[in-house]
């Protein structure tokens, strides 16, 4: 298993976390999605490499934004 953590802007409540989890769970290869509201992070555990762009698009679909360096 692999995991990758993304910083997400705008998540503040449990509803935010559920929305992001629901959308990111649809990304190919994603096995588990964990949201840390306090840190503003989403961790995706997968069976292999995950398309970062697909994760960003899923987060945007939920109404939030992945912060890129």
C-alpha positions as CSV (number, residue, x, y, z in Angstrom):
1,X,0.0,0.0,0.0
2,X,1.0,3.6,-0.6
3,X,-0.2,6.8,0.9
4,X,0.1,10.4,-0.1
5,X,-1.0,13.5,1.9
6,X,-2.5,16.6,0.3
7,X,-3.0,20.0,1.9
8,X,-6.6,21.2,1.3
9,X,-7.8,24.7,1.7
10,X,-11.3,25.5,3.1
11,X,-12.3,22.4,5.1
12,X,-13.7,23.4,8.5
13,X,-16.3,20.9,9.6
14,X,-17.4,17.2,9.5
15,X,-19.6,17.9,6.5
16,X,-16.5,19.2,4.6
17,X,-14.6,16.0,5.6
18,X,-17.5,13.8,4.4
19,X,-17.8,15.6,1.1
20,X,-14.1,15.4,0.4
21,X,-13.9,11.8,1.5
22,X,-16.8,10.8,-0.8
23,X,-15.3,12.5,-3.9
24,X,-11.7,11.4,-3.4
25,X,-12.8,7.8,-2.7
26,X,-13.9,7.7,-6.3
27,X,-10.3,8.2,-7.6
28,X,-8.9,5.1,-9.3
29,X,-6.8,3.1,-6.9
30,X,-7.9,4.8,-3.7
31,X,-8.5,2.3,-0.9
32,X,-8.9,4.7,2.1
33,X,-9.3,8.4,2.4
34,X,-8.6,10.1,5.8
35,X,-9.3,13.8,6.5
36,X,-7.5,15.7,9.2
37,X,-9.6,18.9,9.6
38,X,-7.2,20.4,12.2
39,X,-4.2,20.1,9.9
40,X,-6.2,20.7,6.7
41,X,-4.9,17.5,5.2
42,X,-6.3,14.6,3.2
43,X,-4.4,11.3,3.1
44,X,-5.1,8.9,0.3
45,X,-4.1,5.3,0.8
46,X,-3.9,3.3,-2.4
47,X,-2.9,0.1,-4.1
48,X,-0.4,1.9,-6.3
49,X,0.4,5.4,-7.5
50,X,-2.6,7.8,-7.6
51,X,-3.1,10.5,-10.2
52,X,-2.5,13.8,-8.2
53,X,-4.6,15.7,-10.8
54,X,-7.5,13.3,-10.3
55,X,-7.3,13.9,-6.5
56,X,-7.2,17.6,-7.0
57,X,-10.2,17.5,-9.3
58,X,-12.1,15.3,-6.8
59,X,-11.3,17.8,-4.0
60,X,-12.5,20.7,-6.3
61,X,-15.7,18.7,-7.1
62,X,-16.3,18.7,-3.3
63,X,-15.9,22.5,-3.3
64,X,-12.4,22.8,-1.9
65,X,-8.9,23.4,-3.3
66,X,-5.6,21.4,-3.1
67,X,-2.8,23.7,-2.1
68,X,0.3,23.1,-4.3
69,X,3.8,24.2,-3.4
